[in-house]
Amino acid sequence: ESTGLLRHWTGSLSTAQDVELTGYGVLVLSLTEHMAEAFQGARWLLKQRRASGGFHSTQDTIIALSALATYASIALGSAEVTVRASAAGGLSSTMEVGASNMDVLQSVRLPQPGAPVTIEASGSGTVLVMAEVVYNLPQQPLLPCYEVDVHWFGMQKSSVGGSVRGCVQPLPNCSLSSKDGMWIMSVGLFTGYGASRQSLEARRLDGLVKRYELGDSRVDLYLEEMHVDKETCIEFNVTREHDVRSLQAANSEVFEYYAPDRKGSVATSYAIEEYVAPEEPEPLVVSGNCHILSPSLLMLTLLVQLVV
C-alpha cells in the first residue's frame, strides 16, 4: 500500500507482520537500487518504531533494523550533512552526519516539552529527522485470549519417566479469524525434570510443531496451525533427572508470535495423573511435493520477481 511518501506491505495477521513484510520489501528495493521506493518504505518503518527503538516482536524488529541499516548504508553512505536543532529553553544542538557515523542514532532532549523546534540542515545527501513524544495513559487489564491446560502423566512401571501434554484453545473474547499463523507454546517444567529431545524431534518430524527450543526449566514449541473451535494439544516425554522435594507450580503460557499481547497462561501444581490417551488429531492434507511458504518468504519471492 502506498500513501503519499509512505509505502508498506500488509498481511492478514497483525501490524508486526506488516513491519516484517515491509522490512523485506525495503531490503530488496535497497539491494536492487530502487531507492525512491525504498525511501517510502523506510519512512513507514520509522513511524512504526517504539520509543525503546524496537518494534512489535523480536522477529519484526530484527528484519526492520536490518532493512533500515541496509538502506542507510546505500542511501546515506555518501551523505555529509550538518543538522542544527534549536528550541525555547536554551536548546542549541549541532549534529554532523557523514560516512563515519551514518548508522549511529543521534538524539537530543527538549528542555521544555511542547516548545516549538527549529530544524536546519546544510550539506549534501539525505538524512531523516524524527520528533518523538512519549506519554503514559491508563490501560485496562488485557483479557486472556487463550485457555491453556497442562497435564503431567506417569509412565507405567517407571518412577522417573512420564509425559507432558499442553493444550490450548482460543477464547471467544478474541477468537481466531484463521487457523493459520504462528504461536509459541511455552511449557514450564517442574524443577528436576528434563524434556526428551527424541520425543520433541518426533513432534517436529510429524508436523505438529515447526520447531522447538529448550530453555531454563521450560520448552518452547512453535506452532503454525491451531484449531479455531477446539483444543490443540502437543505431548512430549520428560524424565526426572534429580529428586526435588516440595515442588512449586510450573508456569506455562501461549502467545501469538506476531502479537505477543494476545496470550493465555496457567500455573500447574505438581501432580502426576494416570495416563489418558489424547483424541486423534486431524490429518494434514498435503498435495504432491508442494511446500507451503510463510507469508514473509512468499512476499520476498514476489518482490524479487517484480524488481529484477
C-alpha positions as CSV (number, residue, x, y, z in Angstrom):
1,E,0.0,0.0,0.0
2,S,1.2,3.5,-0.9
3,T,0.0,6.8,0.7
4,G,1.9,9.9,-0.1
5,L,5.6,9.5,0.8
6,L,4.8,6.3,2.8
7,R,4.8,2.7,1.4
8,H,4.3,-0.6,3.2
9,W,3.3,-4.2,2.6
10,T,0.5,-5.7,4.6
11,G,-0.6,-9.2,5.5
12,S,-3.7,-10.6,7.3
13,L,-2.3,-11.3,10.7
14,S,-1.1,-8.2,12.6
15,T,0.9,-5.0,12.5
16,A,4.0,-6.9,13.4
17,Q,3.7,-9.0,10.2
18,D,3.3,-5.7,8.2
19,V,6.5,-4.5,9.7
20,E,8.3,-7.7,8.8
21,L,6.9,-7.8,5.2
22,T,7.8,-4.1,4.7
23,G,11.3,-4.8,6.1
24,Y,11.8,-7.4,3.4
25,G,10.4,-5.0,0.8
26,V,12.8,-2.2,1.8
27,L,15.7,-4.7,1.9
28,V,15.0,-6.0,-1.6
29,L,14.4,-2.5,-3.0
30,S,17.6,-1.2,-1.5
31,L,19.7,-4.0,-2.8
32,T,18.3,-3.5,-6.3
33,E,18.9,0.2,-6.1
34,H,15.2,1.3,-6.3
35,M,16.0,3.9,-3.7
36,A,12.9,6.1,-4.2
37,E,10.6,3.3,-3.3
38,A,12.9,2.1,-0.6
39,F,12.8,5.6,1.0
40,Q,9.0,5.4,1.2
41,G,9.2,2.0,3.0
42,A,11.9,3.2,5.3
43,R,9.8,6.2,6.3
44,W,6.8,3.9,7.1
45,L,9.0,1.6,9.2
46,L,10.4,4.6,11.2
47,K,6.9,5.7,12.0
48,Q,6.1,2.3,13.5
49,R,9.2,2.2,15.8
50,R,8.5,2.3,19.5
51,A,10.1,4.7,22.0
52,S,12.6,1.9,23.0
53,G,13.9,1.6,19.4
54,G,12.3,-1.7,18.7
55,F,9.0,-2.7,17.0
56,H,6.3,-5.2,18.0
57,S,8.1,-8.5,18.3
58,T,11.6,-9.9,18.1
59,Q,11.3,-11.2,14.6
60,D,9.9,-8.0,13.0
61,T,12.5,-5.9,14.9
62,I,15.4,-7.9,13.5
63,I,14.1,-7.7,9.9
64,A,13.2,-4.0,10.2
65,L,16.5,-2.9,11.7
66,S,18.4,-5.0,9.1
67,A,16.4,-3.3,6.3
68,L,16.9,0.2,7.7
69,A,20.7,-0.4,8.1
70,T,21.0,-1.7,4.6
71,Y,19.0,1.3,3.2
72,A,21.1,3.7,5.3
73,S,24.4,2.2,4.1
74,I,23.4,2.6,0.5
75,A,21.4,5.9,0.5
76,L,23.3,7.7,3.2
77,G,26.8,6.4,2.8
78,S,27.9,9.4,0.8
79,A,26.0,12.0,2.9
80,E,27.8,14.9,4.5
81,V,25.1,16.9,6.3
82,T,25.1,19.3,9.3
83,V,21.8,19.4,11.2
84,R,21.1,22.2,13.7
85,A,18.2,22.0,16.2
86,S,17.1,24.9,18.4
87,A,14.1,25.4,20.7
88,A,12.9,27.6,23.5
89,G,14.6,26.9,26.9
90,G,18.2,27.1,25.7
91,L,18.4,24.2,23.3
92,S,21.0,24.7,20.6
93,S,22.5,21.5,19.2
94,T,24.5,20.7,16.1
95,M,24.8,17.1,14.7
96,E,27.2,16.0,12.0
97,V,26.2,13.1,9.8
98,G,28.8,11.5,7.5
99,A,30.2,8.3,6.2
100,S,31.8,7.5,9.6
101,N,28.6,7.8,11.7
102,M,25.7,7.4,9.2
103,D,24.5,4.3,11.1
104,V,24.6,6.0,14.6
105,L,21.4,7.4,16.1
106,Q,21.9,10.9,17.4
107,S,19.3,12.5,19.6
108,V,18.7,15.5,21.8
109,R,16.1,16.0,24.6
110,L,13.9,19.1,24.6
111,P,14.3,21.2,27.8
112,Q,10.6,22.3,27.5
113,P,8.2,19.6,26.2
114,G,5.8,21.1,23.7
115,A,8.0,24.0,22.7
116,P,8.4,24.9,19.0
117,V,11.5,23.3,17.5
118,T,13.5,24.7,14.5
119,I,15.5,22.2,12.4
120,E,18.0,23.5,9.8
121,A,20.2,21.3,7.6
122,S,23.1,22.0,5.2
123,G,25.4,19.9,3.1
124,S,24.7,17.1,0.6
125,G,22.9,13.8,0.9
126,T,19.7,12.6,2.7
127,V,19.1,12.3,6.4
128,L,16.0,11.5,8.4
129,V,14.8,13.7,11.3
130,M,12.1,12.4,13.7
131,A,10.4,14.0,16.6
132,E,9.2,11.6,19.3
133,V,6.6,12.3,22.0
134,V,6.4,9.8,24.9
135,Y,3.4,9.9,27.3
136,N,1.5,7.5,29.6
137,L,-2.2,6.6,29.5
138,P,-4.1,4.4,31.9
139,Q,-4.9,1.0,30.4
140,Q,-7.5,-1.6,31.1
141,P,-6.1,-5.0,32.1
142,L,-5.7,-7.3,29.0
143,L,-8.1,-10.2,29.0
144,P,-6.6,-13.6,28.2
145,C,-7.1,-14.7,24.6
146,Y,-6.3,-18.4,25.1
147,E,-7.3,-21.1,27.6
148,V,-4.2,-23.2,28.5
149,D,-4.1,-26.6,30.2
150,V,-1.0,-28.6,31.0
151,H,-1.2,-32.2,32.3
152,W,1.6,-34.4,33.6
153,F,1.3,-38.2,33.2
154,G,3.3,-41.0,34.7
155,M,4.6,-44.0,32.8
156,Q,3.7,-47.5,33.8
157,K,6.4,-49.4,35.7
158,S,8.5,-46.2,35.9
159,S,9.0,-43.7,38.7
160,V,11.4,-41.4,36.7
161,G,9.7,-41.0,33.3
162,G,6.5,-39.6,32.1
163,S,4.9,-37.2,29.6
164,V,3.6,-33.7,29.5
165,R,0.6,-32.6,27.4
166,G,0.0,-29.0,26.7
167,C,-3.4,-27.9,25.3
168,V,-4.6,-24.5,24.1
169,Q,-7.9,-23.2,22.8
170,P,-8.9,-19.7,21.7
171,L,-11.4,-17.9,23.9
172,P,-14.5,-16.2,22.4
173,N,-13.5,-12.7,23.5
174,C,-10.6,-12.7,20.9
175,S,-11.1,-15.7,18.8
176,L,-9.1,-16.6,15.8
177,S,-10.2,-15.5,12.3
178,S,-7.9,-18.1,10.8
179,K,-6.2,-21.3,12.0
180,D,-3.0,-20.3,10.2
181,G,-0.3,-18.0,11.8
182,M,2.4,-18.6,14.4
183,W,2.1,-19.3,18.1
184,I,4.5,-20.2,20.8
185,M,3.5,-22.7,23.5
186,S,6.0,-22.2,26.3
187,V,5.6,-25.2,28.7
188,G,7.1,-24.8,32.1
189,L,8.8,-27.9,33.6
190,F,9.0,-28.8,37.3
191,T,12.4,-28.5,38.9
192,G,14.4,-31.6,38.4
193,Y,12.7,-32.7,35.2
194,G,14.1,-32.5,31.7
195,A,12.4,-32.9,28.3
196,S,13.2,-35.7,25.9
197,R,14.9,-34.3,22.7
198,Q,13.9,-37.5,20.9
199,S,10.2,-37.0,21.6
200,L,10.4,-33.3,20.7
201,E,12.2,-34.2,17.4
202,A,9.4,-36.7,16.7
203,R,6.8,-33.9,17.2
204,R,8.8,-31.8,14.7
205,L,9.1,-34.5,12.1
206,D,5.4,-35.4,12.3
207,G,4.5,-31.8,11.6
208,L,2.8,-31.0,14.9
209,V,5.4,-28.3,15.7
210,K,7.5,-26.2,13.4
211,R,10.5,-26.1,15.8
212,Y,11.3,-26.4,19.5
213,E,13.7,-24.8,21.9
214,L,14.9,-26.0,25.3
215,G,15.3,-23.3,27.9
216,D,15.8,-23.0,31.6
217,S,13.1,-25.3,33.1
218,R,10.8,-24.8,30.0
219,V,10.2,-26.0,26.5
220,D,9.1,-23.5,23.7
221,L,7.1,-25.1,20.9
222,Y,6.4,-23.2,17.7
223,L,3.1,-23.9,16.1
224,E,1.9,-22.9,12.6
225,E,-1.6,-24.2,12.9
226,M,-4.3,-24.0,15.7
227,H,-7.8,-25.3,15.8
228,V,-10.4,-22.4,16.0
229,D,-13.1,-24.3,17.8
230,K,-11.4,-27.0,19.8
231,E,-8.2,-27.7,21.7
232,T,-4.8,-28.0,20.0
233,C,-2.6,-30.4,22.1
234,I,1.1,-31.2,21.9
235,E,2.6,-34.0,24.0
236,F,6.3,-34.9,24.7
237,N,8.2,-37.1,27.1
238,V,10.1,-36.0,30.2
239,T,12.5,-37.6,32.7
240,R,13.1,-36.9,36.3
241,E,16.8,-36.1,36.4
242,H,17.0,-35.0,40.1
243,D,14.9,-35.8,43.1
244,V,13.5,-32.5,44.4
245,R,11.0,-32.2,47.2
246,S,8.3,-29.5,47.7
247,L,8.0,-28.7,44.0
248,Q,6.4,-25.4,43.2
249,A,3.9,-24.7,40.4
250,A,5.2,-24.6,36.9
251,N,4.1,-21.6,34.8
252,S,3.1,-22.1,31.1
253,E,1.8,-19.7,28.5
254,V,0.8,-19.4,24.9
255,F,1.1,-16.3,22.8
256,E,0.9,-15.2,19.2
257,Y,4.3,-14.7,17.6
258,Y,3.3,-11.5,15.7
259,A,1.1,-10.2,18.6
260,P,2.6,-11.2,21.9
261,D,-0.1,-9.3,23.9
262,R,-2.6,-11.9,22.7
263,K,-1.8,-14.7,25.1
264,G,-3.0,-17.0,27.8
265,S,-1.3,-18.7,30.8
266,V,-1.7,-21.3,33.5
267,A,0.2,-22.3,36.7
268,T,0.2,-26.1,37.1
269,S,0.6,-27.6,40.5
270,Y,2.7,-30.7,40.9
271,A,0.5,-33.7,40.3
272,I,1.2,-36.9,38.2
273,E,-2.0,-38.2,36.6
274,E,-2.9,-41.6,35.3
275,Y,-2.3,-41.5,31.5
276,V,-5.3,-40.8,29.3
277,A,-4.8,-41.1,25.5
278,P,-5.4,-37.9,23.6
279,E,-8.0,-37.6,20.8
280,E,-6.8,-38.5,17.4
281,P,-5.5,-35.3,15.6
282,E,-7.0,-34.3,12.2
283,P,-4.7,-35.4,9.4
284,L,-2.9,-32.7,7.5
285,V,-3.7,-32.6,3.8
286,V,-0.6,-32.3,1.5
287,S,-0.8,-32.5,-2.3
288,G,2.1,-34.0,-4.1
289,N,5.5,-32.5,-3.2
290,C,4.3,-28.9,-2.7
291,H,5.8,-26.8,0.1
292,I,3.9,-24.0,1.8
293,L,5.9,-20.8,2.0
294,S,5.5,-18.5,5.0
295,P,4.0,-15.0,4.2
296,S,7.4,-13.4,4.7
297,L,9.2,-15.7,2.2
298,L,6.3,-15.5,-0.2
299,M,6.5,-11.7,-0.2
300,L,10.3,-11.8,-0.6
301,T,10.0,-14.1,-3.6
302,L,7.3,-11.9,-5.2
303,L,9.4,-8.7,-4.6
304,V,12.4,-10.2,-6.2
305,Q,10.4,-11.2,-9.3
306,L,8.9,-7.7,-9.5
307,V,12.1,-5.6,-9.2
308,V,14.6,-7.8,-11.2
